[in-house]
Amino acid sequence: MPAPSSPVEIVVVAQNSEAPIGHADLTASRSAETRIIELASPGATVTRSFGPANRLGDRVRGTSLESSGSALLNYFSITGFEGNADEIAAALAADDAVASAFVKPPAEPPIAPPVEGAVAERAPGTGDAPPSTPDFTGSQGYLDAAPNGVDARWAWTRPGGRGAGIQIVDVEGAWRFTHEDLLQNQGGVISGPESADIGWRNHGTAVIGEFSGDDNGLGITGIAPDANVRAVSIFGSGGSAAAIRTAADALGAGDVILIELHRPGPRFNFAGRSDQLGYIAVEWWPDDFAAIQYAIGRGVIVVEAGGNGAENLDDGLYDTPAAGFPGSWANPFRGGTADSGAIIVGAGAPPSGNFGSPRSRLDFSNYGSRIDAQGWGREVVTTGYGDLQGGPNEDLWYTQQFSGTSSASPIVVGAVAAYQGINAAGSGRKTPSDVRNRLRTTGSGQTDGPNGPASQRIGSLPDLRALAGVIKVKDIKDAKAEKLEKVEIKEGKELKQEK
């Protein structure tokens, strides 16, 4: 069963300027907050998306956001309200203290819909787990060398290549940090209550296993097992933008945030659907976009699931703002001045051939020029769910069916963490733009497939050797052979001319 959605949010943007945060801005923001609380329905919770107003100035000082930091004082999230969300948003937008107000549809984990006609997926199974868990790493093909995997096994031989010193925060709904394969280098949930739903818990457990599974001789091993991993829940934390901001505040420059969420977009009027058609990346919504830019401004790398809506994100549909969006909003899928700076991930076919040619776009994956990289979107072996190893104890569950841009994004996160670990042990950590540019210009290229040509961009699968700028011996031999061939052709032409 899919995990339940997060609550609907009403996002309010107060009237204010875009300037360095000063005393007048703080006073105006507090006045607006008081008015928004008055206008919200009784019992509703009003939360500042960017935390306490008097702390924000220090947090943006020295970053690219310092000159416009007052704009971040404007964002408020309302949850737990009673009544019609659209009517409440309209009433708020009509007030002089409010610049705009809009309804944000619930977020969901971007796990792919089940394969049509397949047996029931992710059932924990019956009976007890074996006395000891087998080693499943041989089935983790995404650890293998390019072009099928990210070449994590090579990265492990390099200083820092296991992600040492790199911190990762996963933003979603719930996790199982007591799992037998998630006990090392784990910091647990640092903000927000976890959802009690097993769907969210299995999802978060599977995500973290891909990049952080313990290297302990049993079960699975993550791509960057030495990285430190923590989590922030979107439940009870003032919504997804506040969760992203909280994650950014917990990290340093060169660390990584993973956003494991997508939302129903305008294609079907923002309605939730079991097939997830029309679902898109969360940065399309202004407050999530601002939170991502806040993280990027602090030097934190943000990796974002591209969504499972089968959408072309270059479609003109996404140029039209939703009702209540601020007048300054621009479509972030166009990039340019509206570029959030995040790494957006699409879902590609695994090398088994069961879903088309390896690295071709899977049918559910969103695509477009804004997508930066891809990961496996089917057949991912990791922790959770219990279809590979089940039993009554969730701490022993493993899956071989994790999917979606849900499974693709952690592969990219693992590669980024391993790459940053190598950099940290060498010339120093790279910036968010440096890392994204390397992902877009290296890797194992996308292929044509049954769901569309490679021009429907989901990007390349990361290749850690190429990311790190290391040439393979085979490449050297091929280059030498190519050079020798050119010399032989040239000499042959010269000999012919002499004759």
MINU-348363 format. One line per field, with one value per residue (C-alpha): residue in three letters; z, x, y; residue number from 0. Coordinates in steps of 0.001 Angstrom, whole numbers, plus 500000, padded with zeros to 6 digits. Each point is the difference from the previous one (the first is absolute). Layout:
residu	c(ALA, ...) .
c3	c(Z, ...) .
c1	c(X, ...) .
c2	c(Y, ...) .
num	c(NUM, ...) .
//
This chain:
residu	c(MET, PRO, ALA, PRO, SER, SER, PRO, VAL, GLU, ILE, VAL, VAL, VAL, ALA, GLN, ASN, SER, GLU, ALA, PRO, ILE, GLY, HIS, ALA, ASP, LEU, THR, ALA, SER, ARG, SER, ALA, GLU, THR, ARG, ILE, ILE, GLU, LEU, ALA, SER, PRO, GLY, ALA, THR, VAL, THR, ARG, SER, PHE, GLY, PRO, ALA, ASN, ARG, LEU, GLY, ASP, ARG, VAL, ARG, GLY, THR, SER, LEU, GLU, SER, SER, GLY, SER, ALA, LEU, LEU, ASN, TYR, PHE, SER, ILE, THR, GLY, PHE, GLU, GLY, ASN, ALA, ASP, GLU, ILE, ALA, ALA, ALA, LEU, ALA, ALA, ASP, ASP, ALA, VAL, ALA, SER, ALA, PHE, VAL, LYS, PRO, PRO, ALA, GLU, PRO, PRO, ILE, ALA, PRO, PRO, VAL, GLU, GLY, ALA, VAL, ALA, GLU, ARG, ALA, PRO, GLY, THR, GLY, ASP, ALA, PRO, PRO, SER, THR, PRO, ASP, PHE, THR, GLY, SER, GLN, GLY, TYR, LEU, ASP, ALA, ALA, PRO, ASN, GLY, VAL, ASP, ALA, ARG, TRP, ALA, TRP, THR, ARG, PRO, GLY, GLY, ARG, GLY, ALA, GLY, ILE, GLN, ILE, VAL, ASP, VAL, GLU, GLY, ALA, TRP, ARG, PHE, THR, HIS, GLU, ASP, LEU, LEU, GLN, ASN, GLN, GLY, GLY, VAL, ILE, SER, GLY, PRO, GLU, SER, ALA, ASP, ILE, GLY, TRP, ARG, ASN, HIS, GLY, THR, ALA, VAL, ILE, GLY, GLU, PHE, SER, GLY, ASP, ASP, ASN, GLY, LEU, GLY, ILE, THR, GLY, ILE, ALA, PRO, ASP, ALA, ASN, VAL, ARG, ALA, VAL, SER, ILE, PHE, GLY, SER, GLY, GLY, SER, ALA, ALA, ALA, ILE, ARG, THR, ALA, ALA, ASP, ALA, LEU, GLY, ALA, GLY, ASP, VAL, ILE, LEU, ILE, GLU, LEU, HIS, ARG, PRO, GLY, PRO, ARG, PHE, ASN, PHE, ALA, GLY, ARG, SER, ASP, GLN, LEU, GLY, TYR, ILE, ALA, VAL, GLU, TRP, TRP, PRO, ASP, ASP, PHE, ALA, ALA, ILE, GLN, TYR, ALA, ILE, GLY, ARG, GLY, VAL, ILE, VAL, VAL, GLU, ALA, GLY, GLY, ASN, GLY, ALA, GLU, ASN, LEU, ASP, ASP, GLY, LEU, TYR, ASP, THR, PRO, ALA, ALA, GLY, PHE, PRO, GLY, SER, TRP, ALA, ASN, PRO, PHE, ARG, GLY, GLY, THR, ALA, ASP, SER, GLY, ALA, ILE, ILE, VAL, GLY, ALA, GLY, ALA, PRO, PRO, SER, GLY, ASN, PHE, GLY, SER, PRO, ARG, SER, ARG, LEU, ASP, PHE, SER, ASN, TYR, GLY, SER, ARG, ILE, ASP, ALA, GLN, GLY, TRP, GLY, ARG, GLU, VAL, VAL, THR, THR, GLY, TYR, GLY, ASP, LEU, GLN, GLY, GLY, PRO, ASN, GLU, ASP, LEU, TRP, TYR, THR, GLN, GLN, PHE, SER, GLY, THR, SER, SER, ALA, SER, PRO, ILE, VAL, VAL, GLY, ALA, VAL, ALA, ALA, TYR, GLN, GLY, ILE, ASN, ALA, ALA, GLY, SER, GLY, ARG, LYS, THR, PRO, SER, ASP, VAL, ARG, ASN, ARG, LEU, ARG, THR, THR, GLY, SER, GLY, GLN, THR, ASP, GLY, PRO, ASN, GLY, PRO, ALA, SER, GLN, ARG, ILE, GLY, SER, LEU, PRO, ASP, LEU, ARG, ALA, LEU, ALA, GLY, VAL, ILE, LYS, VAL, LYS, ASP, ILE, LYS, ASP, ALA, LYS, ALA, GLU, LYS, LEU, GLU, LYS, VAL, GLU, ILE, LYS, GLU, GLY, LYS, GLU, LEU, LYS, GLN, GLU, LYS) .
c3	c(500000, 499266, 502921, 500915, 498861, 502230, 501138, 497635, 500682, 499509, 499292, 500725, 498651, 501990, 498639, 500395, 498077, 498605, 501787, 502742, 503209, 502118, 503057, 497904, 498135, 503266, 501359, 496820, 499945, 503596, 499326, 496943, 502048, 502573, 497278, 498282, 503304, 500450, 496530, 500204, 501097, 503745, 501004, 496903, 500339, 498432, 499511, 498659, 497141, 500680, 503772, 502665, 498444, 502311, 499020, 496243, 499564, 501494, 497911, 496663, 500879, 497642, 497547, 496609, 501713, 502346, 497671, 499655, 503329, 501047, 497334, 502030, 502931, 497864, 499819, 502337, 499904, 501405, 500872, 502128, 498760, 499823, 496954, 496285, 499277, 496836, 501781, 502923, 497608, 498085, 503221, 501074, 496602, 500256, 503162, 499743, 501960, 497490, 496563, 498932, 501369, 498310, 500747, 499714, 499270, 502203, 499447, 499440, 499780, 496307, 499913, 496615, 499529, 499933, 496694, 498309, 500257, 502458, 503183, 503158, 500793, 503290, 502085, 503080, 499522, 502567, 502589, 501690, 498457, 499773, 503029, 498261, 497107, 496736, 498132, 497336, 498656, 496898, 498993, 500435, 496391, 500451, 501966, 496927, 497421, 497245, 497876, 502130, 503382, 501571, 500693, 503775, 500480, 498273, 502096, 503174, 499079, 499947, 503054, 501102, 497345, 502536, 500838, 503146, 501549, 497760, 501641, 498363, 501151, 498481, 499906, 499946, 502498, 502042, 500368, 501834, 501531, 502101, 496876, 500305, 496947, 501042, 503358, 499062, 499235, 500617, 501855, 499960, 499582, 500953, 499402, 499663, 501189, 497734, 498290, 501638, 496562, 498949, 496397, 500927, 502376, 497396, 497448, 502182, 501050, 496374, 498972, 502694, 499393, 496445, 501029, 503672, 500502, 502445, 498656, 502471, 497945, 499927, 498096, 497809, 499938, 499181, 497280, 502622, 503227, 501957, 499491, 503003, 499419, 501745, 499164, 500185, 499899, 498102, 502552, 502752, 498926, 498238, 496603, 497432, 499607, 503739, 499924, 497180, 501854, 503212, 498108, 498499, 503424, 501252, 497223, 498804, 496569, 497785, 501936, 498411, 500366, 498337, 499352, 499625, 499102, 497020, 499689, 497636, 497500, 497735, 497303, 501901, 502091, 502888, 500789, 501666, 497851, 500652, 496655, 500886, 496485, 499998, 503186, 499888, 501949, 503066, 499016, 497722, 503159, 501090, 503667, 499237, 497291, 502471, 502547, 497407, 499015, 503688, 500286, 496797, 501236, 503067, 497719, 500643, 497063, 499473, 498159, 499121, 498645, 496556, 500549, 498501, 497971, 496485, 499302, 497601, 502347, 496969, 499234, 499906, 502554, 502724, 499008, 501419, 503756, 502241, 501588, 502734, 499002, 500569, 497046, 500041, 499368, 496891, 498783, 501560, 497396, 497474, 501929, 499390, 502603, 501410, 500569, 503564, 499768, 501021, 498262, 498635, 499409, 497464, 499998, 497510, 499169, 501845, 497984, 500264, 496803, 501678, 499433, 496732, 499181, 502993, 500924, 497793, 501493, 501979, 499075, 503228, 500216, 499405, 497446, 498504, 499654, 503717, 501021, 500917, 500610, 500275, 502250, 499841, 500207, 500338, 501572, 502704, 502843, 503353, 503537, 500840, 498705, 500547, 496582, 499825, 503682, 502240, 503264, 502959, 500817, 497794, 500997, 497825, 496899, 496553, 496539, 496398, 498548, 501149, 497191, 498676, 500097, 503651, 499271, 497326, 502159, 502809, 497403, 498911, 503640, 500714, 497000, 501032, 503584, 498825, 497545, 502695, 502333, 497369, 499547, 503751, 500228, 497094, 498658, 502048, 499742, 496861, 499832, 499078, 496481, 499570, 500939, 497789, 497023, 500448, 500107, 496793, 498105, 501104, 500620, 497997, 497423, 499694, 497290, 497764, 501323, 499654, 501987, 497949, 498371, 501880, 498996, 502768, 502426, 503350, 499887, 500463, 502713, 502197, 499510, 502999, 498097, 497432, 502688, 501731, 496703, 500020, 496579, 499869, 498737, 497219, 498944, 499910, 497875, 497702, 499676, 499160, 497464, 498416, 499800, 498478, 497463, 498946, 499598, 497874, 497784, 499582, 499161, 497544, 498191, 499844, 498595, 497351, 498984, 499683, 497727) .
c1	c(500000, 501272, 500862, 497390, 500555, 501244, 497465, 498813, 501790, 498919, 503100, 499824, 502493, 499916, 500600, 503660, 503061, 502977, 502952, 502502, 498100, 499617, 498024, 497118, 499708, 499829, 497316, 497912, 500363, 498848, 497016, 499108, 500332, 497538, 497519, 500343, 499358, 496838, 498765, 500806, 497227, 499720, 502409, 502170, 503784, 501922, 503714, 502805, 501537, 503449, 500019, 500153, 500149, 502750, 502315, 499656, 502411, 502868, 499192, 500144, 502952, 502891, 497850, 498617, 496643, 501225, 499027, 496398, 499571, 496944, 497971, 500386, 498208, 496843, 499251, 497475, 498359, 496536, 499054, 497274, 497393, 496263, 497929, 500628, 503690, 499380, 497543, 502377, 502876, 497840, 498984, 503626, 501122, 497414, 501598, 502350, 502721, 500127, 501608, 498728, 498636, 499681, 499035, 502766, 498842, 501232, 503444, 500496, 503014, 500916, 499988, 498837, 496535, 500041, 500761, 496733, 499316, 502854, 499561, 499348, 503094, 501726, 498170, 502106, 499499, 499183, 502001, 503209, 503082, 503012, 502340, 502410, 499412, 501757, 502292, 497856, 502706, 500477, 496470, 500704, 500943, 499936, 503274, 501710, 502212, 498594, 497973, 497642, 500891, 501666, 503309, 499690, 502315, 502758, 499257, 500432, 503657, 500631, 500646, 496626, 498160, 497672, 498566, 502048, 499265, 496983, 496622, 496669, 496484, 496998, 496755, 496821, 497683, 501369, 502917, 501116, 503318, 500035, 500384, 502910, 501696, 499524, 501778, 503326, 500443, 496320, 498798, 496272, 497124, 501026, 496696, 496311, 497937, 500125, 496904, 498765, 499122, 502029, 500071, 501962, 502198, 500866, 500650, 502426, 501776, 500453, 501264, 502673, 501137, 501071, 502630, 500563, 499568, 502646, 503059, 499706, 500141, 496237, 497046, 500818, 502707, 499320, 501822, 501531, 499882, 502314, 497845, 498017, 496247, 497100, 496376, 497390, 496286, 497502, 497321, 499433, 502940, 498062, 500024, 502570, 501677, 500654, 501357, 502432, 501114, 500511, 502123, 502113, 500608, 501322, 502614, 503150, 501214, 500519, 497582, 496844, 496208, 497752, 496363, 498003, 496650, 497826, 496590, 497008, 500464, 497766, 499508, 497014, 499214, 502261, 497894, 501549, 499977, 500971, 501857, 501924, 499523, 500730, 502085, 503046, 503079, 499191, 502135, 497182, 498315, 501424, 500729, 501747, 501992, 501020, 501044, 502137, 501644, 500630, 501838, 501971, 500898, 501574, 502064, 497920, 499427, 496303, 498913, 496311, 497799, 498737, 496603, 498067, 497416, 501185, 500144, 502096, 501168, 500772, 496260, 498596, 497403, 502568, 500503, 496569, 500013, 497460, 497299, 501468, 503662, 502040, 500300, 503774, 499728, 501651, 499963, 503074, 499966, 501199, 503244, 501857, 499221, 497296, 502446, 499847, 503475, 498740, 500981, 496747, 499946, 498107, 499460, 501795, 499659, 502263, 502381, 497832, 498149, 496633, 499006, 501732, 503574, 502158, 499887, 496984, 497167, 497475, 496377, 499083, 503069, 499702, 502457, 501241, 502960, 499975, 500648, 503669, 500690, 498356, 500085, 498442, 496215, 499223, 501446, 502028, 501208, 500022, 498613, 496291, 496689, 500824, 499492, 503656, 500239, 496956, 498713, 498337, 502957, 500250, 503633, 500831, 498012, 501575, 498557, 500996, 497149, 500578, 499066, 499106, 501895, 499964, 502640, 501781, 500748, 501880, 502342, 500951, 500327, 502339, 502157, 500100, 500980, 502770, 501226, 499977, 501865, 502720, 500123, 500160, 502997, 501646, 499571, 496888, 496236, 498266, 497161, 496417, 500462, 503316, 498435, 496960, 502147, 502138, 496890, 498689, 503289, 501133, 498383, 498493, 497707, 496263, 498806, 496947, 497359, 496426, 498671, 501705, 503240, 503005, 498889, 497394, 502718, 500518, 503782, 502840, 500609, 502873, 503412, 502226, 503245, 498938, 498682, 503357, 501810, 501784, 500509, 499524, 502827, 497687, 499424, 503757, 500504, 497149, 501476, 503412, 498467, 498068, 503190, 501935, 497216, 500130, 503791, 499672, 497376, 502166, 503086, 497975, 498839, 503555, 501327, 497270, 500913, 503696, 499104) .
c2	c(500000, 503533, 502237, 502608, 503557, 502770, 502625, 502715, 503292, 503586, 502067, 503719, 502526, 503238, 503485, 500939, 501108, 498077, 501533, 499210, 499230, 503121, 501078, 501328, 496681, 498051, 502319, 499720, 496234, 499605, 502227, 497883, 496809, 501325, 500849, 496610, 498217, 502094, 499104, 496261, 497669, 499196, 497246, 500395, 500010, 502882, 499326, 502162, 498047, 501425, 499807, 502695, 503459, 501257, 497125, 500217, 502915, 498002, 496941, 501840, 502222, 499337, 498030, 500949, 500665, 502723, 502870, 498735, 498214, 501991, 498149, 496798, 501652, 500005, 496268, 498390, 496560, 499292, 496426, 498420, 502486, 499407, 500824, 500359, 500609, 502038, 502297, 500525, 500777, 502500, 501761, 500226, 501340, 502804, 501394, 502981, 498201, 497133, 500072, 496589, 496734, 496628, 496424, 497456, 496423, 497160, 498523, 496284, 497679, 499543, 496200, 498683, 498505, 496170, 498316, 499058, 496276, 499395, 498009, 502006, 502033, 500718, 497394, 499179, 496279, 497362, 498124, 501067, 501523, 497637, 499766, 502362, 502359, 499025, 502348, 501699, 502328, 497837, 501032, 503713, 500565, 503754, 499624, 498528, 501669, 502182, 499852, 497887, 501479, 503018, 498182, 500301, 497023, 501978, 503102, 497940, 499499, 503762, 502212, 501367, 497999, 498422, 503433, 500611, 503396, 500703, 500582, 499141, 500941, 498209, 502033, 497895, 498258, 497061, 497551, 496862, 501037, 496819, 497852, 497560, 501554, 503658, 500138, 501608, 503712, 500756, 503097, 499222, 502432, 503530, 501815, 499261, 497037, 496962, 498687, 496797, 498605, 496966, 501230, 503134, 497977, 497372, 502727, 501949, 496809, 498936, 503434, 500195, 496428, 500851, 502523, 499158, 496248, 498746, 498210, 497133, 496799, 499465, 501369, 502982, 502682, 503633, 501920, 502322, 497955, 502327, 503101, 501213, 499830, 501727, 500721, 502769, 499193, 502157, 499103, 502516, 502159, 502764, 498333, 498993, 503403, 500213, 496439, 500847, 503136, 497998, 497481, 502796, 501523, 496651, 499712, 501688, 501031, 496940, 497776, 498558, 500256, 497422, 500981, 496778, 501570, 500883, 501692, 499897, 502829, 502085, 497325, 498572, 503067, 498963, 496929, 496967, 496874, 496400, 499874, 503207, 501410, 503713, 499945, 502270, 501080, 502099, 502999, 501227, 501372, 503377, 499225, 496694, 501784, 502707, 497370, 498202, 503279, 500673, 496675, 500593, 503487, 498386, 497741, 496871, 497631, 499212, 496843, 499948, 497221, 500999, 498394, 497099, 501899, 498967, 503737, 502030, 502747, 502195, 500182, 503530, 498898, 500622, 503639, 500877, 500641, 498337, 502129, 502188, 499671, 503180, 502360, 499530, 496232, 498557, 496399, 498334, 497224, 502594, 500510, 503240, 502667, 497702, 497132, 498655, 498464, 496541, 496756, 498528, 496238, 497888, 496231, 497755, 496310, 497541, 497795, 496852, 500866, 499402, 503626, 500810, 500911, 500924, 503706, 500704, 502023, 497989, 500667, 501799, 502243, 503722, 501345, 503237, 502324, 500782, 496357, 499628, 496293, 496611, 496960, 496553, 500323, 496282, 496823, 501748, 497780, 501793, 499978, 499925, 498575, 496312, 498396, 498837, 499093, 500330, 498626, 501732, 502292, 503106, 500424, 496989, 500971, 500404, 500634, 499376, 502072, 503580, 502369, 503426, 503234, 498871, 497361, 502051, 503044, 498162, 498488, 503503, 501099, 497098, 500879, 503662, 499112, 497669, 502654, 502680, 497645, 499579, 503779, 500609, 497668, 501845, 503515, 500822, 499688, 501188, 502527, 499072, 501401, 498167, 496672, 500509, 500975, 496874, 497819, 501581, 499664, 496520, 496629, 497163, 501551, 499613, 497618, 499732, 497658, 498788, 502972, 502671, 501124, 501329, 503492, 499653, 500941, 498303, 500484, 497563, 497412, 501258, 498391, 500664, 499483, 502556, 502355, 499837, 500588, 496640, 498376, 496258, 497784, 498832, 503605, 500599, 496899, 501033, 503495, 498566, 497633, 502884, 502097, 497086, 499436, 503662, 499792, 496839, 501639, 503095, 497929, 497941, 503136, 501371, 496710, 499982, 503573, 499059, 497111) .
num	c(0, 1, 2, 3, 4, 5, 6, 7, 8, 9, 10, 11, 12, 13, 14, 15, 16, 17, 18, 19, 20, 21, 22, 23, 24, 25, 26, 27, 28, 29, 30, 31, 32, 33, 34, 35, 36, 37, 38, 39, 40, 41, 42, 43, 44, 45, 46, 47, 48, 49, 50, 51, 52, 53, 54, 55, 56, 57, 58, 59, 60, 61, 62, 63, 64, 65, 66, 67, 68, 69, 70, 71, 72, 73, 74, 75, 76, 77, 78, 79, 80, 81, 82, 83, 84, 85, 86, 87, 88, 89, 90, 91, 92, 93, 94, 95, 96, 97, 98, 99, 100, 101, 102, 103, 104, 105, 106, 107, 108, 109, 110, 111, 112, 113, 114, 115, 116, 117, 118, 119, 120, 121, 122, 123, 124, 125, 126, 127, 128, 129, 130, 131, 132, 133, 134, 135, 136, 137, 138, 139, 140, 141, 142, 143, 144, 145, 146, 147, 148, 149, 150, 151, 152, 153, 154, 155, 156, 157, 158, 159, 160, 161, 162, 163, 164, 165, 166, 167, 168, 169, 170, 171, 172, 173, 174, 175, 176, 177, 178, 179, 180, 181, 182, 183, 184, 185, 186, 187, 188, 189, 190, 191, 192, 193, 194, 195, 196, 197, 198, 199, 200, 201, 202, 203, 204, 205, 206, 207, 208, 209, 210, 211, 212, 213, 214, 215, 216, 217, 218, 219, 220, 221, 222, 223, 224, 225, 226, 227, 228, 229, 230, 231, 232, 233, 234, 235, 236, 237, 238, 239, 240, 241, 242, 243, 244, 245, 246, 247, 248, 249, 250, 251, 252, 253, 254, 255, 256, 257, 258, 259, 260, 261, 262, 263, 264, 265, 266, 267, 268, 269, 270, 271, 272, 273, 274, 275, 276, 277, 278, 279, 280, 281, 282, 283, 284, 285, 286, 287, 288, 289, 290, 291, 292, 293, 294, 295, 296, 297, 298, 299, 300, 301, 302, 303, 304, 305, 306, 307, 308, 309, 310, 311, 312, 313, 314, 315, 316, 317, 318, 319, 320, 321, 322, 323, 324, 325, 326, 327, 328, 329, 330, 331, 332, 333, 334, 335, 336, 337, 338, 339, 340, 341, 342, 343, 344, 345, 346, 347, 348, 349, 350, 351, 352, 353, 354, 355, 356, 357, 358, 359, 360, 361, 362, 363, 364, 365, 366, 367, 368, 369, 370, 371, 372, 373, 374, 375, 376, 377, 378, 379, 380, 381, 382, 383, 384, 385, 386, 387, 388, 389, 390, 391, 392, 393, 394, 395, 396, 397, 398, 399, 400, 401, 402, 403, 404, 405, 406, 407, 408, 409, 410, 411, 412, 413, 414, 415, 416, 417, 418, 419, 420, 421, 422, 423, 424, 425, 426, 427, 428, 429, 430, 431, 432, 433, 434, 435, 436, 437, 438, 439, 440, 441, 442, 443, 444, 445, 446, 447, 448, 449, 450, 451, 452, 453, 454, 455, 456, 457, 458, 459, 460, 461, 462, 463, 464, 465, 466, 467, 468, 469, 470, 471, 472, 473, 474, 475, 476, 477, 478, 479, 480, 481, 482, 483, 484, 485, 486, 487, 488, 489, 490, 491, 492, 493, 494, 495, 496, 497, 498) .
//
